[in-house]
Every structure is written in structure tokens, then in C-alpha cells.
Amino acid sequence: MTVWWAEHAWLGGARTTAGVLLEVKEDRFGAVTPGVTRPPAGALRIEGLTLPGLANVHSHAFHRALRGRTHEGPGSFWTWRDLMYGVADRLDPDTYLRLARAVFAEMAVAGFTAVGEFHYLHHGARGVPYQDPNQMGRSLMEAANGAGVRLTLLDACYLEGGFGVPLDGPQLRFGDGSASGWIERVQQLQPEHGTRIGAAVHSVRAVPPKAIVEVAEWVEGRGWPLHAHVSEQRLEQTECRRHRGTTPLGVLAAAGALVPAFTAVHGTHLSKKDISGLAAGGGGCCLCPTTEADLGDGIGPAAALESAGVALSIGTDSHAVIDGFEEARAIEMGARLASEQRGVVATHTLLEAATSNGMKALGWDAGALATGKLADFVSVRLDSLRTAGCDPSLASTAIFAASAADVDMVVVGGRPVVEGGAHLAVPDVAGELAAAIATLYP
């Protein structure tokens, strides 16, 4: 058993607790005791503010290679997508392993202890499967293990290049021909240490209604998480109504996908009826504000989702930024811009989105400093240029002052992954990122 003493810790609500003893047995909290004013003999001291490990619910690891390269001239999500396809077409299992390991290490240094990788880059050039048809997915699992983070591999079904449009060019690498072909491949996947398997419908543009039914039924029988891109752009809404007669969420609802294990990703342009349907099904919504801003998608309906009882989570998606505090803060900032009011989404809701709600969406029994939960936690410095002078008793310090740069220590399953802001297994994360990305731009 290892015993840690946290100077300040967030146990839920609007305030933090001073002096919290965290007893770790194997990979879980054996006991969590608040109000311990002094560290007992033999306890490891944690300075600053201790939080549950953050969950990055929506990631496309290879998009990290686009950071800083897509901002010249006017454009939209659709022009950005063409650039993304170019990067996708240059990856193979070895280069993907190298890049993803560095990206996941960047996430760990930022305080993320779990990531949901929305994985659709399945096959080789022109869609020819590798000898192991899941080799790209296995590269992602190996990368997460090397970076010390938990991974939920959300294997995505991707069958069309648009409503009724065949896959073409780089998209051929994404497809399995049919929902049954996708199932045949995915059922060969087995979780490895620190990994869970989940599923995704890429979008209603990429998967026809009958195939969504087949995927949803197969996934529900396994109790896996099921995610889908939903209503990210207005054009998607317009085209879906024209081709399917309803909204993207309406298509998913008719296919039986709106279950408690379902997470709608983005939801930027959800209608009131969509939000009610998502709430009725018990599913959640993953907001990715920095990507949605970077791509010009719009501002998601966070306040309406929260009011309806839809659990919010966060993702860094395209990795324009990898900072869970910034994502959570941006939910509230976007809501302020949309409503012209402050305090729209409660601080504790934003922290839950970054921790417990996210872990639930990924299928991990983590996200809280509580007895029996997986022992994933993060310490945030309270003496940095950003946090100096903040009130350590207020949870808002974590959301409205801190950034990824303030993460000092990260522990996953009771084992340190980051100490003093440095990754223990990947000492030069920036160098690894630069080297991996350089291989994609010869």
C-alpha cells in the first residue's frame, strides 16, 4: 500500500478540501480521508491542488501533425479535412506508433490519464488490409501503453464518403465494405493492459441507417461505449435533412443508438428536440471547444445540454490544443459569448466533464478521488504565474486559472507517470513530437 497526503484536493462541489489522505492498494484507492491536517509518517506529500485524472474523451492522434499548418487563407472544416486526409494517407503502423506515443505522452504531461481514440485509419494504401487487419489499432494500444495512459480504442465504422457517396482516395483506408465487415474485423481485437475496446459510428454521413442499426445492436450486446460525430457543422444538418428527412441525432435515435453508453461528439448544432432525445436515452455529449473554434464550427449548446440533464465531457479532438483545463474553461467562455452572461455552467459541472463524466463515457471506473475508484490523480501547482495568489479552497482555481503547464505530477493506477512536469518514460516529449511529425512532411 502507498499513502499520499494531498495539501488540497477536489472531492466534488464548488470548494476543495485541505489535507486529504489517499491510500492506494494495488491500482485503486483503498481509502480517501479528508481533514488530515498533517501528513502522517511515511506518507508521500503532494503539493498544490490534487484532482482526479482528466479524461480526454475524443482524440484523433494523427491530427496532431496538423497543428500550426492549416491557418493560411480562408477556409472551413471541409477545406481543413482535405489537408487532414493528406496526413492520413502518409501514415503506416510504424510511423503511427511513433507519433501516437508522443501525442499520448503530451496528453499525460497535460494531466490526462485516459483517452478515447476515435480510430478510423484502419487499412493500408488504397484500402488494402494489413496482414493483421487491426495493425493500426494495435499501434495505438502500444503507443498508449508506452505513454502510460489508459486507452479506450473507439474503433469507428466508416463506409461512405458522404450520403450515398462511395469512399475514394485516402478514405479507402477507413472502410471495411459493410457493417458486417467492420464487425468481422473488430471482433478480432482484444483489450491489452490499460486498454478497453469501444466502438464508433463515424457519422451519419459515413454510415447508412441500416448499417448503424447493425453496429448499434452488436455493440450493445457487448456493453461497449458507442460514440459518434453528431451535428458538428451546419452543412451536415442541412444535408442530413435532405437525404434522411431528419437530423443526425434523429437518424441515430431511429437506429437504436441512443443508449446510456452513447456519447454524441460535438453536438454543436443540436436542436431542442435532439437534446431532449439525447437526455431521454441517457447518453452524454462530448464537447471539443478548442477544435470547434479552430475549425469555425460554432458554439455548442452547453447550457441547454446541462439543463436537460445530459452529462458533458471534453475532448481535444484535432489537438489544436492539448489542455483539459482550457477545454473545460472554453465550455463556459463559449456559453458566456452566446448568452452575454457569466456563470452559465457551474464550475463543478466543468470539473465533472473533465473527470468523472469523461471516464464514464470511456468505460473506466475512475474520475473521482473516492474509495474503490482507480487511483488516477493529478497535482496542479498553485505557485505558477497563472495560479499564484488564487484561493486554494476554491475549485474554480483549477478551471479559471490553471493550464496544462501547471500540471506537476500525474499518477495512473497508483504509479507516477509524470513528476515535476516531466514524463518519466518519454523525457523529451517535444523532441519526440517534432521527430515523428517531420517524417510526415518530407
C-alpha positions as CSV (number, residue, x, y, z in Angstrom):
1,M,0.0,0.0,0.0
2,T,1.2,3.5,-0.8
3,V,-0.1,6.5,1.2
4,W,-0.2,10.0,-0.3
5,W,-1.1,13.2,1.6
6,A,-2.6,16.0,-0.6
7,E,-2.3,19.6,0.6
8,H,-5.5,20.4,-1.2
9,A,-7.8,18.1,-3.1
10,W,-11.1,18.4,-5.0
11,L,-13.6,15.8,-3.8
12,G,-16.6,17.4,-5.6
13,G,-18.6,20.5,-5.4
14,A,-17.5,24.2,-5.6
15,R,-14.8,24.0,-2.9
16,T,-11.6,22.0,-2.3
17,T,-10.6,20.2,0.9
18,A,-7.4,20.8,2.8
19,G,-5.5,17.8,4.0
20,V,-6.7,14.6,2.2
21,L,-5.1,11.2,2.8
22,L,-5.1,8.9,-0.3
23,E,-4.4,5.3,0.4
24,V,-3.6,3.3,-2.7
25,K,-3.9,-0.5,-2.7
26,E,-2.6,-2.1,-5.9
27,D,-4.2,0.2,-8.5
28,R,-7.2,1.6,-6.6
29,F,-8.0,3.9,-3.7
30,G,-8.2,1.8,-0.6
31,A,-9.3,4.8,1.5
32,V,-9.8,8.6,1.0
33,T,-9.7,10.5,4.3
34,P,-10.4,14.3,4.3
35,G,-9.4,16.7,7.1
36,V,-6.0,15.2,7.9
37,T,-4.1,18.3,8.9
38,R,-0.6,16.9,8.8
39,P,1.0,14.2,6.6
40,P,1.5,11.0,8.7
41,A,4.9,9.3,8.9
42,G,5.8,7.6,5.6
43,A,3.1,9.4,3.5
44,L,4.2,11.0,0.2
45,R,3.4,14.7,0.2
46,I,1.5,16.2,-2.8
47,E,1.9,20.0,-3.0
48,G,-0.7,22.2,-4.7
49,L,-4.2,21.0,-5.7
50,T,-4.9,17.4,-6.4
51,L,-7.6,16.4,-8.9
52,P,-8.9,13.1,-10.3
53,G,-7.1,12.2,-13.5
54,L,-8.5,14.0,-16.5
55,A,-10.3,12.1,-19.3
56,N,-9.8,13.1,-23.0
57,V,-12.9,11.6,-24.5
58,H,-12.3,12.4,-28.1
59,S,-9.0,12.2,-29.9
60,H,-7.7,11.6,-33.4
61,A,-4.0,11.2,-32.6
62,F,-2.7,11.8,-36.1
63,H,-4.4,15.2,-36.3
64,R,-1.7,16.5,-34.0
65,A,0.6,16.6,-37.1
66,L,-1.6,19.5,-38.5
67,R,-1.1,21.9,-35.6
68,G,0.0,25.3,-36.8
69,R,-0.1,24.2,-40.5
70,T,-3.7,24.9,-41.5
71,H,-4.3,28.6,-40.9
72,E,-3.3,30.4,-44.1
73,G,-6.1,31.9,-46.0
74,P,-9.9,31.5,-45.7
75,G,-11.4,28.1,-45.4
76,S,-13.8,25.8,-43.4
77,F,-14.0,22.4,-41.8
78,W,-14.2,20.9,-45.3
79,T,-11.0,22.5,-46.6
80,W,-9.2,21.5,-43.4
81,R,-10.5,18.0,-43.9
82,D,-8.6,17.7,-47.3
83,L,-5.3,18.6,-45.5
84,M,-6.1,16.0,-42.8
85,Y,-6.6,13.3,-45.5
86,G,-3.2,14.1,-46.8
87,V,-1.6,13.3,-43.5
88,A,-3.7,10.2,-43.0
89,D,-2.5,8.9,-46.4
90,R,1.2,9.1,-45.3
91,L,0.9,7.1,-42.1
92,D,1.8,3.4,-41.6
93,P,1.8,1.3,-38.5
94,D,5.4,2.2,-37.5
95,T,5.0,6.0,-38.1
96,Y,1.6,6.0,-36.4
97,L,3.1,4.2,-33.3
98,R,5.8,6.8,-33.1
99,L,3.5,9.8,-33.5
100,A,0.7,8.5,-31.2
101,R,3.1,7.6,-28.4
102,A,4.4,11.2,-28.4
103,V,0.9,12.6,-28.6
104,F,-0.3,10.4,-25.7
105,A,2.7,11.5,-23.7
106,E,1.8,15.1,-24.4
107,M,-1.6,14.3,-23.0
108,A,-0.1,12.7,-19.9
109,V,2.0,15.8,-19.2
110,A,-1.2,17.9,-19.6
111,G,-2.9,15.8,-16.9
112,F,-4.9,13.3,-18.9
113,T,-4.8,9.8,-17.5
114,A,-7.3,8.3,-20.1
115,V,-8.0,8.9,-23.7
116,G,-10.7,7.8,-26.1
117,E,-9.1,7.4,-29.5
118,F,-11.8,7.7,-32.2
119,H,-10.0,5.4,-34.6
120,Y,-10.8,5.1,-38.3
121,L,-7.4,4.9,-40.0
122,H,-7.6,1.1,-40.4
123,H,-6.0,-0.1,-43.6
124,G,-3.1,0.3,-45.9
125,A,-2.8,2.3,-49.2
126,R,-6.0,2.2,-51.3
127,G,-7.7,0.3,-48.5
128,V,-5.7,-2.9,-48.8
129,P,-5.8,-4.5,-45.3
130,Y,-2.5,-5.2,-43.5
131,Q,-1.7,-8.8,-42.8
132,D,-3.1,-8.1,-39.3
133,P,-6.2,-6.1,-40.3
134,N,-6.1,-4.4,-36.8
135,Q,-2.4,-3.4,-37.0
136,M,-3.1,0.3,-36.9
137,G,-5.3,-0.1,-33.8
138,R,-2.6,-2.2,-32.1
139,S,-0.1,0.5,-32.8
140,L,-2.4,2.9,-30.9
141,M,-2.6,0.4,-28.0
142,E,1.1,0.0,-27.9
143,A,1.6,3.8,-28.0
144,A,-0.8,4.4,-25.1
145,N,1.0,1.8,-23.0
146,G,4.3,3.4,-23.8
147,A,3.0,6.8,-22.7
148,G,1.4,5.4,-19.5
149,V,-2.2,6.5,-20.2
150,R,-5.4,4.4,-20.3
151,L,-6.8,4.0,-23.8
152,T,-10.3,3.3,-24.9
153,L,-9.9,2.3,-28.6
154,L,-13.2,3.5,-30.2
155,D,-13.0,1.6,-33.4
156,A,-15.1,3.5,-36.0
157,C,-17.3,2.1,-38.7
158,Y,-16.8,4.3,-41.8
159,L,-18.4,3.1,-45.0
160,E,-19.2,6.1,-47.3
161,G,-17.6,9.4,-48.3
162,G,-20.9,11.2,-47.8
163,F,-24.6,10.5,-48.1
164,G,-24.6,7.7,-50.7
165,V,-21.1,8.6,-52.0
166,P,-18.5,5.8,-52.3
167,L,-15.2,6.1,-50.4
168,D,-12.4,7.5,-52.6
169,G,-8.8,8.4,-52.3
170,P,-7.4,8.4,-48.7
171,Q,-10.9,7.5,-47.4
172,L,-10.4,4.0,-48.8
173,R,-8.2,3.3,-45.8
174,F,-11.1,3.9,-43.5
175,G,-13.6,1.4,-44.8
176,D,-14.5,-2.3,-44.2
177,G,-17.0,-2.6,-47.0
178,S,-20.1,-3.2,-44.8
179,A,-21.1,-3.2,-41.2
180,S,-20.6,-7.0,-41.1
181,G,-17.1,-6.5,-42.5
182,W,-16.4,-4.0,-39.7
183,I,-17.8,-6.4,-37.1
184,E,-15.7,-9.2,-38.5
185,R,-12.5,-7.1,-38.1
186,V,-13.3,-5.6,-34.8
187,Q,-14.2,-8.8,-33.0
188,Q,-10.6,-9.9,-33.5
189,L,-9.5,-7.0,-31.2
190,Q,-8.7,-7.9,-27.6
191,P,-8.0,-5.4,-24.9
192,E,-4.5,-5.2,-23.6
193,H,-3.1,-3.9,-20.3
194,G,-4.6,-0.4,-19.7
195,T,-6.8,-0.7,-22.8
196,R,-10.5,-1.1,-23.4
197,I,-12.3,-1.6,-26.7
198,G,-15.2,0.5,-27.7
199,A,-17.0,1.4,-30.9
200,A,-18.0,4.4,-33.0
201,V,-20.2,5.3,-35.9
202,H,-18.1,7.9,-37.7
203,S,-21.1,10.0,-38.6
204,V,-24.4,9.6,-40.3
205,R,-22.7,10.9,-43.5
206,A,-20.3,7.9,-43.4
207,V,-22.6,5.1,-42.2
208,P,-26.1,4.4,-43.8
209,P,-29.0,3.9,-41.4
210,K,-29.3,0.1,-41.8
211,A,-25.6,-0.2,-41.0
212,I,-26.0,2.0,-37.9
213,V,-28.7,-0.4,-36.7
214,E,-26.3,-3.4,-37.2
215,V,-23.4,-1.7,-35.4
216,A,-25.6,-0.4,-32.5
217,E,-27.2,-3.8,-31.9
218,W,-23.8,-5.6,-32.0
219,V,-22.1,-3.1,-29.7
220,E,-25.0,-3.0,-27.2
221,G,-24.7,-6.8,-26.8
222,R,-21.1,-6.3,-25.6
223,G,-21.7,-3.4,-23.3
224,W,-19.1,-1.2,-25.0
225,P,-19.2,2.6,-25.3
226,L,-20.6,3.8,-28.6
227,H,-19.6,7.3,-29.9
228,A,-20.5,9.2,-33.0
229,H,-19.7,12.6,-34.5
230,V,-23.0,14.5,-34.4
231,S,-24.1,17.8,-35.8
232,E,-20.6,19.4,-35.9
233,Q,-21.3,21.6,-38.9
234,R,-24.5,23.3,-40.3
235,L,-23.9,21.7,-43.7
236,E,-24.2,18.3,-42.1
237,Q,-27.6,19.3,-40.6
238,T,-28.8,20.5,-44.0
239,E,-27.6,17.5,-46.0
240,C,-28.9,15.1,-43.4
241,R,-32.4,16.6,-43.5
242,R,-32.3,16.4,-47.3
243,H,-31.1,12.8,-47.5
244,R,-32.6,11.3,-44.4
245,G,-35.6,13.6,-43.6
246,T,-34.3,14.3,-40.0
247,T,-31.3,15.5,-38.1
248,P,-28.2,13.3,-37.5
249,L,-29.4,12.6,-33.9
250,G,-32.8,11.7,-35.3
251,V,-31.1,9.1,-37.6
252,L,-29.2,7.6,-34.7
253,A,-32.3,7.5,-32.5
254,A,-34.2,5.6,-35.1
255,A,-31.3,3.2,-35.4
256,G,-31.5,2.5,-31.6
257,A,-28.1,4.0,-30.9
258,L,-29.3,6.4,-28.2
259,V,-28.5,4.3,-25.1
260,P,-26.7,5.2,-21.8
261,A,-23.4,4.1,-23.3
262,F,-23.8,6.5,-26.2
263,T,-21.8,9.7,-26.5
264,A,-22.5,12.4,-29.1
265,V,-19.3,14.1,-30.1
266,H,-19.6,17.9,-30.7
267,G,-23.4,18.4,-30.9
268,T,-22.7,21.9,-32.0
269,H,-25.9,22.4,-33.8
270,L,-28.3,20.1,-31.9
271,S,-32.0,21.1,-32.0
272,K,-34.1,21.3,-28.8
273,K,-35.7,18.0,-29.9
274,D,-32.3,16.4,-30.4
275,I,-31.2,17.5,-26.9
276,S,-34.4,16.1,-25.4
277,G,-33.9,12.8,-27.2
278,L,-30.3,12.5,-26.1
279,A,-31.4,13.2,-22.5
280,A,-34.2,10.6,-22.7
281,G,-31.7,8.0,-23.9
282,G,-29.4,8.7,-21.0
283,G,-26.4,9.4,-23.3
284,G,-23.8,12.1,-23.0
285,C,-22.2,14.8,-25.1
286,C,-18.5,15.4,-25.6
287,L,-17.7,19.0,-26.4
288,C,-14.4,19.9,-28.0
289,P,-14.4,23.7,-27.8
290,T,-10.8,24.4,-29.0
291,T,-11.3,22.3,-32.1
292,E,-14.8,23.6,-32.7
293,A,-13.3,27.1,-32.5
294,D,-10.3,26.3,-34.7
295,L,-12.5,24.8,-37.4
296,G,-15.1,27.5,-37.2
297,D,-17.9,25.0,-36.3
298,G,-19.7,27.2,-33.9
299,I,-20.5,27.3,-30.2
300,G,-22.1,24.2,-28.7
301,P,-25.4,24.3,-26.6
302,A,-23.7,23.5,-23.3
303,A,-26.2,25.3,-21.1
304,A,-29.2,23.6,-22.8
305,L,-27.5,20.2,-22.6
306,E,-26.7,20.7,-18.9
307,S,-30.2,21.9,-18.2
308,A,-31.7,18.8,-19.9
309,G,-29.5,16.5,-17.7
310,V,-27.1,15.4,-20.5
311,A,-23.7,14.6,-19.0
312,L,-21.0,16.7,-20.5
313,S,-17.4,15.6,-21.2
314,I,-14.5,17.1,-23.1
315,G,-12.1,16.1,-25.8
316,T,-9.1,17.7,-27.6
317,D,-10.2,16.1,-30.9
318,S,-7.8,17.6,-33.6
319,H,-5.2,18.6,-30.9
320,A,-5.1,22.3,-31.9
321,V,-4.6,22.5,-28.2
322,I,-4.0,19.7,-25.7
323,D,-5.1,21.2,-22.4
324,G,-8.1,19.8,-20.4
325,F,-8.4,23.0,-18.3
326,E,-8.6,25.1,-21.4
327,E,-11.3,22.8,-22.9
328,A,-13.4,22.9,-19.7
329,R,-12.9,26.6,-19.4
330,A,-13.9,27.2,-23.0
331,I,-17.3,25.5,-22.4
332,E,-18.2,28.3,-20.0
333,M,-16.5,31.0,-22.1
334,G,-18.4,29.9,-25.2
335,A,-21.6,29.9,-23.2
336,R,-20.9,33.4,-22.0
337,L,-20.3,34.7,-25.5
338,A,-23.5,33.1,-26.7
339,S,-25.7,34.3,-23.8
340,E,-23.9,37.5,-22.9
341,Q,-24.0,36.3,-19.3
342,R,-21.4,34.9,-16.8
343,G,-21.6,31.8,-14.7
344,V,-23.7,29.8,-17.2
345,V,-22.2,26.4,-16.5
346,A,-21.3,25.7,-12.9
347,T,-17.6,25.1,-12.0
348,H,-18.2,21.7,-10.5
349,T,-20.0,20.7,-13.8
350,L,-16.9,21.7,-15.8
351,L,-14.7,19.7,-13.5
352,E,-17.0,16.7,-13.7
353,A,-16.9,17.0,-17.5
354,A,-13.1,16.8,-17.4
355,T,-13.0,13.9,-14.9
356,S,-15.9,11.6,-13.8
357,N,-18.2,12.1,-16.8
358,G,-15.4,11.6,-19.2
359,M,-14.2,8.4,-17.5
360,K,-17.7,7.0,-17.6
361,A,-18.0,7.8,-21.3
362,L,-14.8,5.8,-21.9
363,G,-15.9,2.9,-19.7
364,W,-13.3,3.4,-16.9
365,D,-14.1,3.2,-13.1
366,A,-12.2,6.4,-12.4
367,G,-12.6,10.1,-12.3
368,A,-13.1,10.7,-8.6
369,L,-10.9,10.7,-5.5
370,A,-13.0,8.1,-3.8
371,T,-12.6,4.7,-2.2
372,G,-12.7,1.9,-4.7
373,K,-12.0,4.0,-7.7
374,L,-9.0,3.5,-9.9
375,A,-6.1,5.5,-8.4
376,D,-5.6,8.1,-11.1
377,F,-4.9,11.6,-10.0
378,V,-3.1,14.8,-11.0
379,S,-1.5,17.6,-9.0
380,V,-1.6,21.2,-10.1
381,R,0.8,23.8,-9.0
382,L,-0.6,26.8,-7.0
383,D,2.6,28.9,-7.2
384,S,2.9,29.4,-11.0
385,L,2.5,32.6,-12.9
386,R,-1.1,31.6,-13.7
387,T,-2.2,30.3,-10.3
388,A,-0.1,32.5,-7.8
389,G,-2.4,34.3,-5.4
390,C,-5.5,32.2,-6.2
391,D,-7.6,30.9,-3.3
392,P,-6.7,27.2,-3.0
393,S,-10.1,26.5,-1.3
394,L,-12.0,27.2,-4.5
395,A,-12.4,24.6,-7.2
396,S,-12.6,27.5,-9.7
397,T,-8.8,27.9,-9.4
398,A,-8.4,24.7,-11.5
399,I,-10.8,25.9,-14.2
400,F,-10.3,29.6,-14.4
401,A,-6.6,30.0,-13.6
402,A,-4.7,26.8,-14.3
403,S,-3.4,25.4,-17.6
404,A,-1.7,22.2,-18.7
405,A,1.6,24.0,-18.0
406,D,0.7,23.9,-14.3
407,V,0.5,20.1,-14.1
408,D,3.2,18.9,-11.8
409,M,2.5,15.2,-11.1
410,V,0.4,12.6,-12.8
411,V,-0.4,9.2,-11.3
412,V,-2.1,6.4,-13.2
413,G,-3.2,3.3,-11.2
414,G,-1.1,4.4,-8.3
415,R,2.1,4.7,-10.4
416,P,3.7,8.0,-11.2
417,V,3.8,8.8,-14.9
418,V,4.8,12.5,-14.7
419,E,6.9,14.1,-12.0
420,G,7.9,17.7,-11.8
421,G,6.1,18.3,-15.1
422,A,8.3,15.8,-16.9
423,H,7.2,12.5,-18.4
424,L,9.1,9.6,-16.8
425,A,9.1,7.3,-19.8
426,V,9.3,9.9,-22.5
427,P,11.8,12.5,-21.2
428,D,11.7,14.7,-24.3
429,V,8.1,14.8,-25.5
430,A,8.6,17.9,-27.6
431,G,11.6,16.3,-29.4
432,E,9.6,13.1,-30.0
433,L,6.7,15.0,-31.4
434,A,9.0,17.0,-33.7
435,A,10.8,14.0,-35.0
436,A,7.6,12.0,-35.6
437,I,5.8,14.8,-37.4
438,A,8.9,15.6,-39.5
439,T,8.6,12.1,-41.1
440,L,5.2,13.1,-42.5
441,Y,6.4,16.2,-44.3
442,P,9.3,15.0,-46.4
